[in-house]
Amino acid sequence: MKLKPLGNRIVVEPLTEAETTKSGIILPETVDKEKKAEGKVVAIGDGAKIITRGLKEGDTVLFGKYAGEEVKLGEVEYKILSDDDVLAVVIN
């Protein structure tokens, strides 16, 4: 099953990474920590604002911690964000 966002929305798969403390201890995902505000764009709507911003599938974006709506398909969790929820595009 795929998601196709409508209008000026995108579907993002939040990135989860193991965090390491300053002393080198790796915190597993089971530890309760704040949600990441970074994710990979997996689908884009066809709204004018999204097209103007130049977002494309595969981009890594930063978004507000509590922005968007969470959706779970199968075992994967996604966020549906509006164009205003996207704060920046990560450029490698």
DOFI-705433 format. One record per residue: residue in one letter; x negated, y negated, z negated of N, C-alpha, C in turn. Coordinates in steps of 0.001 Angstrom, whole numbers, plus 500000, padded with zeros to 6 digits. Example, Ala and Ser with C-alpha at 12.3 -4.5 7.8 and 13.67 -1.06 7.14 Angstrom:
% residues 2
{"A",{486810,505690,492200},{487700,504500,492200},{486800,503300,492200}},
{"S",{487150,502250,492920},{486330,501060,492860},{487100,499970,492130}},
This chain:
% residues 92
{"M",{499156,501181,500000},{500000,500000,500000},{499118,498765,500000}},
{"K",{499461,497789,500822},{498724,496542,500909},{499617,495382,500493}},
{"L",{498984,494320,500066},{499697,493092,499735},{499418,492056,500800}},
{"K",{500437,491364,501248},{500283,490240,502170},{500882,489022,501481}},
{"P",{500030,488117,500986},{500545,486939,500301},{501253,485996,501274}},
{"L",{502237,485294,500779},{502997,484364,501597},{502503,482940,501390}},
{"G",{502577,482149,502440},{502252,480725,502342},{500833,480456,501893}},
{"N",{500707,479537,500936},{499399,479088,500460},{498923,479891,499261}},
{"R",{498935,481196,499397},{498503,482075,498312},{497439,483044,498814}},
{"I",{496639,483539,497866},{495642,484564,498174},{495751,485679,497137}},
{"V",{495296,486869,497514},{495219,487990,496588},{493740,488198,496274}},
{"V",{493436,488239,494966},{492055,488353,494507},{491926,489586,493624}},
{"E",{490840,490327,493812},{490512,491431,492909},{489490,490886,491921}},
{"P",{489888,490697,490651},{488952,490151,489659},{487724,491038,489513}},
{"L",{486565,490412,489417},{485319,491153,489253},{485098,491438,487780}},
{"T",{484766,492661,487481},{484440,493041,486112},{483023,493578,486112}},
{"E",{482214,493027,485236},{480828,493457,485134},{480512,493723,483677}},
{"A",{479603,494653,483446},{479153,494893,482074},{478356,493675,481627}},
{"E",{478644,493201,480442},{477922,492048,479927},{476802,492511,479023}},
{"T",{475720,491762,479034},{474577,492059,478201},{474373,490902,477232}},
{"T",{474156,491237,475974},{473893,490196,474981},{472458,489709,475131}},
{"K",{472102,488641,474422},{470737,488102,474485},{469700,489117,474035}},
{"S",{470088,490006,473124},{469145,491012,472631},{469066,492244,473529}},
{"G",{469865,492271,474627},{469786,493370,475579},{470821,494457,475388}},
{"I",{471761,494265,474475},{472808,495262,474254},{473879,495096,475314}},
{"I",{474212,496190,476010},{475235,496136,477058},{476593,496380,476417}},
{"L",{477527,495448,476641},{478875,495580,476122},{479738,496289,477157}},
{"P",{480305,497442,476830},{481146,498158,477799},{482467,497426,478012}},
{"E",{483185,497827,479068},{484461,497181,479384},{485518,497406,478319}},
{"T",{485322,498403,477462},{486309,498683,476424},{486283,497639,475315}},
{"V",{485211,496868,475238},{485132,495803,474244},{486048,494677,474692}},
{"D",{486859,494172,473769},{487791,493097,474101},{487013,491801,474303}},
{"K",{487004,491285,475511},{486332,490032,475811},{487210,489207,476718}},
{"E",{486824,487972,476925},{487617,487096,477781},{487593,487598,479214}},
{"K",{488699,487369,479912},{488772,487795,481305},{487865,486923,482166}},
{"K",{487315,487554,483169},{486475,486830,484119},{487325,485882,484939}},
{"A",{486725,484831,485368},{487405,483884,486223},{486741,483893,487596}},
{"E",{486340,485089,488033},{485676,485254,489318},{486268,486490,489984}},
{"G",{486453,486423,491296},{487012,487570,491981},{486744,487540,493476}},
{"K",{487046,488663,494110},{486835,488823,495551},{488181,488708,496262}},
{"V",{488231,487884,497287},{489455,487683,498062},{489702,488921,498918}},
{"V",{490900,489532,498764},{491223,490729,499542},{492319,490475,500576}},
{"A",{493084,489396,500419},{494122,489056,501404},{494426,487565,501310}},
{"I",{494801,486993,502445},{495060,485553,502533},{496389,485312,503225}},
{"G",{497155,484359,502676},{498408,483952,503304},{498131,483104,504530}},
{"D",{499202,482726,505222},{499030,481945,506450},{499440,480486,506286}},
{"G",{499414,479984,505066},{499764,478590,504803},{498710,477625,505313}},
{"A",{499123,476412,505605},{498229,475389,506166},{497098,475028,505204}},
{"K",{497397,474931,503904},{496363,474546,502937},{495273,475611,502832}},
{"I",{495663,476875,502861},{494681,477963,502775},{493786,477955,504008}},
{"I",{494380,477765,505168},{493599,477741,506412},{492634,476563,506399}},
{"T",{493093,475399,505911},{492261,474199,505857},{491067,474388,504926}},
{"R",{491261,475103,503833},{490172,475308,502865},{489105,476269,503386}},
{"G",{489381,476980,504441},{488382,477860,505050},{488127,479148,504284}},
{"L",{489064,479557,503441},{488899,480815,502717},{489069,481992,503666}},
{"K",{488314,483054,503405},{488436,484253,504222},{488294,485476,503333}},
{"E",{488775,486600,503815},{488666,487846,503061},{487199,488165,502824}},
{"G",{486896,488626,501625},{485519,488948,501271},{484820,487844,500499}},
{"D",{485360,486611,500517},{484782,485513,499748},{484887,485803,498261}},
{"T",{483920,485334,497505},{483988,485384,496049},{484383,483995,495573}},
{"V",{485442,483924,494770},{485961,482634,494327},{486014,482563,492804}},
{"L",{486000,481344,492295},{486200,481077,490884},{487600,480522,490713}},
{"F",{488273,480943,489635},{489634,480469,489379},{489844,480335,487884}},
{"G",{490880,479625,487506},{491190,479437,486099},{491455,480754,485410}},
{"K",{491027,480848,484160},{491145,482088,483395},{492574,482611,483332}},
{"Y",{493536,481708,483191},{494936,482113,483053},{495760,481808,484307}},
{"A",{495088,481540,485419},{495775,481175,486659},{496377,482399,487337}},
{"G",{497421,482162,488119},{497990,483198,488963},{498833,484226,488232}},
{"E",{499288,485180,489022},{500133,486274,488531},{499375,487584,488683}},
{"E",{499390,488407,487657},{498722,489704,487724},{499652,490750,488312}},
{"V",{499095,491578,489202},{499848,492648,489857},{498967,493893,489835}},
{"K",{499562,495045,489558},{498801,496290,489569},{499377,497222,490620}},
{"L",{498526,497628,491565},{498905,498594,492594},{498023,499819,492430}},
{"G",{498634,500927,492092},{497840,502125,491818},{497013,501892,490569}},
{"E",{495723,502071,490684},{494811,501867,489556},{494113,500519,489603}},
{"V",{494374,499725,490642},{493661,498463,490832},{494539,497285,490427}},
{"E",{493941,496357,489666},{494656,495145,489274},{494225,493999,490175}},
{"Y",{495197,493200,490587},{494952,492041,491440},{495555,490809,490798}},
{"K",{495125,489651,491279},{495756,488388,490901},{496219,487720,492179}},
{"I",{497424,487163,492142},{497925,486367,493255},{497796,484912,492830}},
{"L",{496978,484173,493573},{496679,482785,493238},{497207,481850,494304}},
{"S",{497623,480657,493882},{497970,479623,494860},{496684,478901,495255}},
{"D",{496752,478103,496293},{495561,477390,496756},{495004,476463,495682}},
{"D",{495853,475907,494835},{495403,474995,493778},{494700,475728,492638}},
{"D",{494909,477037,492507},{494266,477813,491448},{492796,478090,491746}},
{"V",{492402,478015,493012},{491017,478304,493398},{490171,477070,493105}},
{"L",{489163,477260,492251},{488307,476137,491837},{487092,475975,492739}},
{"A",{486514,477093,493201},{485302,477024,494019},{485074,478356,494721}},
{"V",{484249,478298,495762},{483805,479491,496468},{482342,479695,496103}},
{"V",{481976,480916,495704},{480605,481233,495340},{479822,481492,496625}},
{"I",{478730,480757,496801},{477896,480912,497992},{476574,481554,497560}},
{"N",{476263,482680,498174},{475032,483400,497805},{473863,482903,498604}},
